[in-house]
Amino acid sequence: MSDPLGLILRIAHIFCGMFWAGAAIMLAAFIGPAIRALGPTGGKFMERLMGPGRFGLYMTVASLITVATGLATMGLRSGGSHAMWLASGHGRTIIIGSVAGLVALVSGLAVDAPAAARLARIGREIEGTGGPPRDDHLAEMSRLRSRLHTAGLVSAVLLSISVIAMAAARYM
């Protein structure tokens, strides 16, 4: 794959994948635990990070670019002979990494994004009332934070598998 398009796709794939995986691991291993330890103050930080900070948007865009460029690059790598490529150790390892990345993407879009959006809406509702949060708000926020924590850990593990598979594929 020495053509300019292949090189551009590969660079975009690696750069966006690096950002996506690194950010997911950082969130799961460090930022998330710090936010939980801060209690209500942590919620304010998360609102700022995901709202005006637009971190969630950058994560989503990076994940979509990673997957799109990965699929395009995979098509170029296989050289049209998908059966032979898939039978190789390199092809199988790339597929393992790809599946892990795709599952992480689906988890992010289907679990993380809706839970984070719902948490933000609850936060705005609480701010709008000017009083303390209601018990039902607190219960739902706790449930949503737990869901985000679990999904974040799963995504971090899946993206770690993906990165390791992609790095190891050339040696398979």
C-alpha positions as CSV (number, residue, x, y, z in Angstrom):
1,M,0.0,0.0,0.0
2,S,2.4,2.7,-1.2
3,D,-0.2,4.9,-2.9
4,P,-0.9,8.4,-1.4
5,L,-4.6,7.6,-0.6
6,G,-3.5,4.5,1.4
7,L,-0.9,6.5,3.3
8,I,-3.4,9.3,4.1
9,L,-6.0,6.7,5.3
10,R,-3.5,4.9,7.4
11,I,-2.2,8.1,9.1
12,A,-5.8,9.3,9.8
13,H,-6.6,5.8,11.2
14,I,-3.6,5.7,13.4
15,F,-3.9,9.3,14.7
16,C,-7.7,9.1,15.4
17,G,-7.4,5.6,16.8
18,M,-4.6,6.8,19.1
19,F,-6.7,9.6,20.4
20,W,-9.8,7.5,20.8
21,A,-8.1,4.6,22.6
22,G,-5.9,6.9,24.8
23,A,-8.8,9.1,25.8
24,A,-11.0,6.0,26.6
25,I,-8.2,4.5,28.8
26,M,-7.6,7.9,30.5
27,L,-11.3,8.3,31.2
28,A,-11.7,4.8,32.6
29,A,-8.5,4.6,34.6
30,F,-8.0,8.2,35.9
31,I,-10.6,10.8,35.1
32,G,-13.7,8.7,36.0
33,P,-12.3,7.6,39.4
34,A,-11.3,11.2,40.2
35,I,-14.8,12.5,39.3
36,R,-16.4,9.9,41.5
37,A,-14.1,10.8,44.4
38,L,-15.0,14.5,44.0
39,G,-18.8,13.8,44.4
40,P,-21.0,16.7,43.3
41,T,-18.0,18.8,42.3
42,G,-17.0,15.9,39.9
43,G,-20.3,16.2,38.2
44,K,-19.6,19.8,37.5
45,F,-16.3,18.9,36.0
46,M,-17.8,16.2,33.8
47,E,-20.5,18.6,32.6
48,R,-17.8,21.1,31.6
49,L,-15.7,18.5,29.9
50,M,-18.5,16.9,27.9
51,G,-20.6,20.1,27.3
52,P,-18.7,23.3,26.3
53,G,-15.4,21.3,26.3
54,R,-16.9,19.1,23.6
55,F,-14.8,16.1,24.6
56,G,-17.6,13.7,23.8
57,L,-17.9,15.2,20.3
58,Y,-14.2,14.8,19.7
59,M,-14.3,11.2,20.9
60,T,-17.3,10.4,18.6
61,V,-15.7,12.0,15.6
62,A,-12.3,10.2,16.3
63,S,-14.1,6.9,16.7
64,L,-16.1,7.3,13.5
65,I,-13.0,8.4,11.5
66,T,-11.0,5.5,13.0
67,V,-13.6,2.9,11.9
68,A,-14.2,4.4,8.5
69,T,-10.5,4.7,7.6
70,G,-9.9,1.2,9.1
71,L,-12.5,-0.3,6.9
72,A,-11.2,1.5,3.8
73,T,-7.6,0.5,4.6
74,M,-8.6,-3.1,5.2
75,G,-10.2,-3.1,1.7
76,L,-6.9,-1.8,0.2
77,R,-4.8,-4.3,2.2
78,S,-6.7,-7.3,1.2
79,G,-6.0,-6.5,-2.4
80,G,-9.3,-7.9,-3.6
81,S,-8.6,-11.5,-2.4
82,H,-10.5,-11.4,0.9
83,A,-10.5,-15.2,1.4
84,M,-6.7,-15.5,1.2
85,W,-6.2,-12.4,3.3
86,L,-8.6,-13.6,6.0
87,A,-6.9,-17.0,6.1
88,S,-3.6,-15.3,7.0
89,G,-2.4,-14.7,10.5
90,H,-2.2,-11.0,9.7
91,G,-5.7,-10.8,8.3
92,R,-7.2,-12.7,11.3
93,T,-5.4,-10.5,13.8
94,I,-6.6,-7.4,12.0
95,I,-10.2,-8.8,12.1
96,I,-9.9,-9.4,15.9
97,G,-8.7,-5.8,16.4
98,S,-11.4,-4.5,14.1
99,V,-14.2,-6.4,15.8
100,A,-13.0,-5.1,19.2
101,G,-13.0,-1.6,17.9
102,L,-16.4,-1.9,16.3
103,V,-17.9,-3.3,19.6
104,A,-16.3,-0.3,21.4
105,L,-17.9,2.1,18.9
106,V,-21.3,0.5,19.3
107,S,-21.0,0.6,23.0
108,G,-20.0,4.3,22.9
109,L,-22.9,5.2,20.6
110,A,-25.6,3.0,22.2
111,V,-24.7,3.2,25.9
112,D,-22.3,6.0,26.7
113,A,-23.7,8.8,24.6
114,P,-27.4,8.4,25.7
115,A,-26.4,8.0,29.3
116,A,-24.2,11.1,29.3
117,A,-26.9,13.1,27.5
118,R,-29.5,12.0,30.1
119,L,-27.1,12.9,33.0
120,A,-26.7,16.4,31.4
121,R,-30.4,16.8,31.1
122,I,-30.9,15.8,34.8
123,G,-28.2,18.3,35.8
124,R,-30.0,21.1,33.9
125,E,-33.3,20.2,35.4
126,I,-31.8,20.3,38.9
127,E,-30.1,23.7,38.2
128,G,-33.4,25.0,36.7
129,T,-35.3,24.3,39.9
130,G,-32.7,26.0,42.1
131,G,-33.3,23.6,44.9
132,P,-31.7,20.3,46.0
133,P,-32.0,17.3,43.6
134,R,-35.1,15.1,44.1
135,D,-34.6,11.5,45.2
136,D,-35.6,10.1,41.8
137,H,-33.0,12.4,40.2
138,L,-30.3,11.1,42.6
139,A,-31.3,7.5,42.0
140,E,-31.3,7.9,38.2
141,M,-28.0,9.8,38.3
142,S,-26.4,7.0,40.3
143,R,-27.7,4.4,37.9
144,L,-26.4,6.3,34.9
145,R,-23.0,7.0,36.4
146,S,-22.7,3.3,37.1
147,R,-23.6,2.4,33.5
148,L,-21.1,4.9,32.2
149,H,-18.4,3.6,34.5
150,T,-19.0,0.0,33.3
151,A,-19.3,0.9,29.6
152,G,-16.1,3.0,29.9
153,L,-14.2,0.1,31.4
154,V,-15.5,-2.2,28.7
155,S,-14.5,0.3,25.9
156,A,-11.1,0.8,27.4
157,V,-10.4,-3.0,27.4
158,L,-11.8,-3.4,23.9
159,L,-9.8,-0.6,22.5
160,S,-6.7,-1.9,24.2
161,I,-7.3,-5.3,22.5
162,S,-7.8,-3.4,19.3
163,V,-4.5,-1.5,19.6
164,I,-2.5,-4.6,20.6
165,A,-4.0,-6.6,17.7
166,M,-3.3,-3.8,15.2
167,A,0.3,-3.5,16.4
168,A,0.9,-7.2,16.4
169,A,-0.7,-8.0,13.1
170,R,2.3,-7.3,11.0
171,Y,4.2,-10.1,12.9
172,M,1.5,-12.7,12.5
